[in-house]
Amino acid sequence: MTTEKKIYITAPEMAEMLGVSLGHAYKIIRSLNQELKKDGYIVIAGKVPKGYFEKRWFGYSA
């Protein structure tokens, strides 16, 4: 599946994009997933919706 069609970002992709360790990327994903779960959304461990990540990290909705 091409990157443009994926709706989730994984820890390895996030680590590469942000230039952080894989462990730190997993911490960020856990934090974002906790926010989503608190708001009543279903989450997938180790992945976070790309749009939500971009909104929280960059401050805009892609």
Secondary structure as GFF3:
##gff-version 3
##sequence-region A 1 62
A	DSSP	three_ten_helix	3	5	.	.	.	ID=ss1
A	DSSP	beta_strand	8	10	.	.	.	ID=ss2
A	DSSP	alpha_helix	11	18	.	.	.	ID=ss3
A	DSSP	alpha_helix	22	38	.	.	.	ID=ss4
A	DSSP	beta_strand	47	49	.	.	.	ID=ss5
A	DSSP	alpha_helix	50	58	.	.	.	ID=ss6
###
